[in-house]
Amino acid sequence: MRSLPLALFILCAPAGALAQEESMNPLTDWFHEAGYGVFVHYLEGLQNNPESLQSLGRGTSWDECVAEFDTELFAETMVEVRARYVIFTIMQIQRTLIAPNQTFDQISGYAPGEACATRDLIADLAESLNKRGIRLMLYFTGDGPRGDAQAAQAFGWGDPVSDEFVEKWTSVAREYSDRYGERVAGWWVDGCYPWIGYNDENLAVFAAALKAGNPASIVAFNRGVDPSVLSYTPHEDYTCGEQNRFYDMPVSRFIEGEQWHILSYLGDWWGGPGSNYTKRELADYVWDVHQRGGVVSIDVALFRDGSLDRSQIEMLKAVGAMMDEGQAWEPIPPGNVAFRKPSRLLSLDGIRELVPSSQIHYARNGVDGDPATVAQGAHEWPWTYHVDLIDTVAVGRLRVTFGGTYPTHVEIRLSADGQEWTTVLAREDHDGTPLEVTVDPVEARYVRVLSFKPDGPDQPGGQMSVAELEVYE
């Protein structure tokens, strides 16, 4: 994250298969069982900036700001939303850190309190959270205090990063790791991009420093925002998973030996208030990811006093309730492999994302098992309904049921890679009845329903609305 930069059930799988997956990295077992947690940004530019909502209108010294944070209030809110872990920022880009660090002061030349807060907020957070059964994880960075001229020069910051910089900067992380030991359960390290010089060799140095005080802590290094969640290096235990929306879904619990994990924001941007999702949409997504073995971290707005945005609390409570009370979903109808799979509203050429035509016409409505709800894109008459089956399957039969409006010229296409598409049905002069096609098995992961006509008003049919897409092997 260049500017501003997150659950307790067992994966529904046979016991033998689960044990085999867990053995790939048992350090992440608790993280997998947690399934969902909260990520917060606590930074000079947010909580101590009077122009920012998160500051509650106050601006003081950084040391005073950190002293005001109420860890008990924050921890009680985490209990309310049933968070199983918290990822909390130590610093980002600037020199302001949330806890004393003698190594940082010695190298940078700053006196105690000028950069590193004199209050040990990490220790206080760990005490408040751990006594409530909530694990504390820490956000650190790979590019260090590059935005502060004095500290950047003292640490030897450069692009690309040098061995000297990595050695000096990781010594700061090592001091924290040694101090907190088992009180810190993991690390999420931003700014470790390959394009600034990070590689397996210097990431090994970083990982060793982070695990110095607690070898069982779990580590992830951020490689940047990719098209989907990807692994990075053998020196991390779980994927950083930075994404700009909650959409991607794990094929299985592990990806190249790393626990699958996604992080994105609930509001309009990192650390912002409000929500881009409905309660049902977010809770269903987190539950579905967990059912497939993944973990979801949700970034929310944190205020100066340790409180959270009330509307976001209500969103997180819905997620927590689902994680505590949800049950495994059975496909509707039985055997339908498209049920509850990731879906999108796209332009006809599949390039652009469309918004729903109203607040009740979300993409997932076309695969929710309920024919009374519909998925429909806005602003364009011809458009495409896209579904990711996640697993590549041998598709043998498809059925599409339309809502109150239907296409007269429609095609259904399949693809294994999202690049090459096979048309398995093409129909003109369609009358709106459900479309069903049986084909010789086609290996496919992606399904698209393309509406070519009507391409405007005053034509038979109407802008396509998809009540249900069903796919069967």
N, C-alpha and C positions, 0 to 999 in steps of 0.2 A: 504494500500500500504506500504509494509515493506521498500522498498528501495526508489524508486521514484514513488511517486504515478504515464459531464462537466457536445421554441422556441417560426405569431400572428393569429391563426385561431381557430375556435371552432370545437370540435369533431363533425364529421358528424353523428348525431344521432337525433332522435326526440327530440324536445324541452323538453318534460316532462322527458324523460330518462336522458337528460343532467342535468337538474335541480336537479334531484334526486341524481346523482353522485356528483355534485358540493356540495351538502349539507353535504356530508360525511366529508369534511374538506375545508370550504371556504377560509381558509388562503392560500391554494395552487392554487386558481383560477387563479391568475396572472401568476403563474409558468406554469400551464397547457396551458394557452393562449399563453405564450411565446414560448413554444414548443422546443426551441433550444437555447443553450448558449455556451460560451467558458470558458474553464478551463485552468489555467496556473500555472506552478510551478516557483516560484521566491525564490531561495534558495542560501545560501552561496556556496554550492558545485556546483552550476551551473553558476549563473550570476557573481560570484566573484572568479571563478576558472579559471586561464589562460589556463588550459588544456582543458577546455570545450568550445565548439563552442558558447554556449549561453553567454559567458563572453566577446566576441569580443576581446579576448586576453588580457584583463585587470584583474589585481588583486590588490585590495587596502584593506583598512579596511572596515568592513561591513558597518560602518556608512557612509563612503564616497560612497560606492556602492549604498546604498539606496538613498543618496542625488542626485545621477546622473540620477535616473529613471525619464523619461519624461512621466508624466501621460496624458498630452494633446495629445502627439503622440499616446500613447496606446489607448486612448479613441477614437481618430479619426479613428484608424484602426478598432475598434469595430463597429463604424458606417459604415465603408466601407464593412464589412462582415455581416452587419445587425444582429449582436448579440443582443439578448434581455436582457441578463444578463451576468455577469462575475463571476466566482468563482476564488478567488485570495488567494494564500497561505500566512498565517501569519508566520508560522514556520514549521519545521519538524525535529524532533529528536535532533537537536543541540540547542544551547542557542540563536541563532540569530533570533530576531523578527523584523518585519518591521515597528514597531511604538513604541513610549514610553509606558512603563507600570510600574508604581510605585510599584504595588504589586509584580511583577516579581523581580524587583531590590531588594526590601526589603527582600523577602524570599531567593533569590539566593545569595545575597551579592555582586552582580555586581553593579558597578557604572553606571549611565546613559551613554549610548553610547558604553559600553563594551559588552553588549548583545542586549538590545533593542536599535534600531536606535533612534537617537535624532529627526530625521525628522518624522513627523506623515504621513507616506505614505498612511495609510488607509484613513485618512481624505482627503488627496489630491486626491486619487483615487475616493472616493465618490463624491467629487465636480466635477471632470472632467467627470465622467460617468453619474451621476444623472442629470446634466444639459443637457445632450444629451438624456435623457429618457432611460438610460440603468441602470439596477439595479446592485448593488454590493452585492455579497455574499462572505463569507470568509471561507477559509479552516483552520481548527484548528486540534489538535490531542488529542487523549485520553491517549497516552503514554508519552506526554510531552517531556522535554529536556533530555530524558534518555541517549543520547549519550554524554552529557557533565557531567563529573564527579562531579564538584562542584554543578551544578544546580540539577542534579539527586539526590544527597545526601540531599540537602537542602529541596527539595520538598518531599522527602521520597519515591522515586520511588522504586518499587519492583514488582516482578512477582510471584504471582498475585498482582494487585493493592490493596492498603489498603484504608480504609475510610479516613485516614489522607491525603494520597496523593491526592485522588479525591477532597477533600475539599480545599486543598491548590491550586491545579492546576486549578480548576474551578473558584477560586477567581480571577485568571488572566483573564480568559474569561469574568467574570462578569464586571471587570473594563472596558474592551473594549466595552462590550454591553451597559453599562451605558453611556459611553462617546459618542458613535455614534448614539444610538437610532434608529430612523427610516431611517437613512442614510444607514444602513446595512439591507438588505432584508432577509438574510438567512445564514445558517451555514452548512458546510459539514465537519463532524468530523471524521478523520481517526483514526486508531489504537484503536478502542473501542471493541476489540475482546473478545468474551466470554472466550476464553482459557487463557486470562491474567486477568480474574476476573471481567469483566464488566457484569452487570446484570440489571434488571429493576430498582432496588433500587438506584444504584449509577448513572445510566443513567438519572433517574428522577432529581437527584441533578445537573447533568450536564445541562440538558435541562432548568432547572429553571435559572441557571446562564446565559446561552446564550440568554434567552428571557427576562432577567431583564430590559434591556433598551428599548426593542421593543417586546412586547408580540405577535405581529403579524408576527414576523420573523419566517421563516420555518427552521426546523432542521432535519438533517439526521445523523445517527451514522453508521460508517462502521464496518460491522461484518466479512469482508473478502471477497475474491472472491468465489462465489458460482457457481454451474452449471448453474443457471439462476438467474434473478433478484428476490430477496426475501425481504419480510418485516422483521423487526428485533424486534422492541419494541414499545409499545404504546406511548412512549415519543418522537417519531419522526413523522414528518409530511409527509415526502417523503422518498423513498428508496434511499440509497446510490448508489446501482446499479453498484458497481465496477466490470467490466468485462475486459477480455483481447482481446475482439473483439466486433465489432458492429454486433450482430446477433439476440439476444433475442428480442422478440416482446410481447407487453402486450396483455393479454386476454381482459382486460378492463382498464379503467383509474385508478381505485384503486385496491390495493392488500391489503386485511385486513385493510382497512381504510386509507392506505397510498397512496399518489400520486405515480404512477409508473414512475421511472426515471432510466436512464442508463448512466453510465460514462465509457468512454474508450478513448484510445489514437489514434491519427491520424497517427503518425509516427511509427518507429520500436519499441519504448518504451515510457514510460511516459516522457513528456517534450522534446521529440526528434523531429527533423525536418523531412521533407518528408511526404510521404503518402503510406499507404498500400491499398488504395482504389482508384477507378476512381471517377471523379466528379459525373457521373451519379449514380454510385453505392452508394456513400455516401449520395447524395441529396435524392435519392429515399428512402433509408433506413430511414432517419430522417423524411421525409414526411409520410411514411407508419406508423412509430411509432406514429407520431402526430395524424394521422387519427384514430388510435385506442386509443387515449387518453393519450399517454405517452409523456415524455420529454427526450431530448437527450443533454448531455453535452459532448463537444469534447475537449480533451486535446491537446494542440499544443505547439510548441517551442516558448519561449519568450526570447528575447535577452536583454542584460544589459541596453540598452538605452530605452527600452519600445517598440521596434519594434518586428514584427513577421516574421517568415520564409515566403518569398514571395510565394513559391509554395503552402504553406498551406493557405495563404490568398486567393489564387485563388480557392482552394477547398471550403473554408468557404463561399466565395461569391456565389458559385453554390448552397450551402445549403440555404443561405439567400434568394436567388432569388426564389428557390423552395418554401420556406416558405411564401414568399410574394405573389407569383403568381400561385402556384400550385392549382389544382382542384381535387376534389374527383375522385377516379378511379372507373370506372364501370368494372366489371369482363369481361374478354375476354376468350372464348365466354360467353354470359350471363349465370349466374348460376354456373360458374366454381369457386369452393371454393378454388382451389389451386392457383389461380391467384395472383402473387406477394407475395406469402408466403415465409417464410425463407426456404432456401434449402441448401443442402450440397453435396459435392462429397466425398464419403467414400470408404474405402476398401470393398471387398466383404463381409467380416464378420461384417461390420459396426463399427469397432473399431477405425480405423485410418482415419484422414482427408487427402484427396488428394488435391494437387494443380491443377488448371485448366491446360489442355493440351496445352493451349496457352493463350495469353493475351486477347483473345476475347471469350473464352469458359467458362465463369464464371457460377457458379451453378445457379444463378438466371435466366439465359437465358432459362432454361427449364420451367419456369413459368411466363415468361414476356409477353405472349400473341402474340409473334412474331415468327412464325415458321421458319423465315430466320436465327434466332440465335440459337445456340446449347450450351448445357452444356456437358462438357466432362472432365473426370479426367485424370491425367497424370501418366505415369510410370507403370501402372498396367492394363493388359487387362481385367480381370474380375473385376468389380467394382459395387458400389451401388449408385443410385441416391436417395437422402433422402429429403422429404418435410415435414415440420411441418405446419399443417393446423391451428395451434394456438387454434382454437375452436374444441371441440369434436363434430363431426357431424355423422349423420347416412348415411354412404356412400352407394350409390346404383348403381353407374356407374362410370367407369374409362376409360380413353383413353390415350394411349401413342403414340406420333408420333416421330419417330426417324429421325436423321439427315442423312448425307451421309453414315454413317456407322451404323451397327445395330447388335444386338446379335442374335445368332441362338438358344441359350438356355437361356430363360428369365423367371423370375417370378415376380409377383406383390404381395406385402404383406402389410397388414394393422395392426395397433396397436393402442390401446387406451392409453397405458402408456409408450410405447417405450421399453418395456421389453418382453411382450408376443406378438407374431406375428401370424397372420392368412394369409395363402397363398390363394389368391382369383383367381389367374391365374398362370398356369405353361405351358410353350410352348417350345417344342423342334423342331428343323428343321424349325425355323421361317424364313420367307423370307424377312423381313424388312418392310412389310406393317404396317400401324398403328394397334396397338392392342387395342381392346375394349372389356370390360367385364361388364355385368350386374349381380348384386348379390342381394340376399336378404339383406336388410339394415344391415350394420355392423357399430357399434359405433367405430369411429376411430379418432385419432388426427394426426397420423403419417402414411405416405405412403412411401414405398420403391419399386424401380424398380431394380432388381438384374440381372446383366449380368454374366452368368456362362461361356458361350461360345460365340465367340472364346476366348480361353485362351492363344492365341499366334498368330503369323503371319501365313500366308499361309493357312488360313482356310476360309470357306465361311463367308460372313458378314464382320465384322471388329470390332475394339474396339467400344463399344456402345457410341453413341452420342444422347442426348435427346433434341429434338427440342421443344416439349411441353408435359407436363403432365397435364391432365385435370381430375378433380374430381367433381362429382355431387352427390347431395343428392337424 
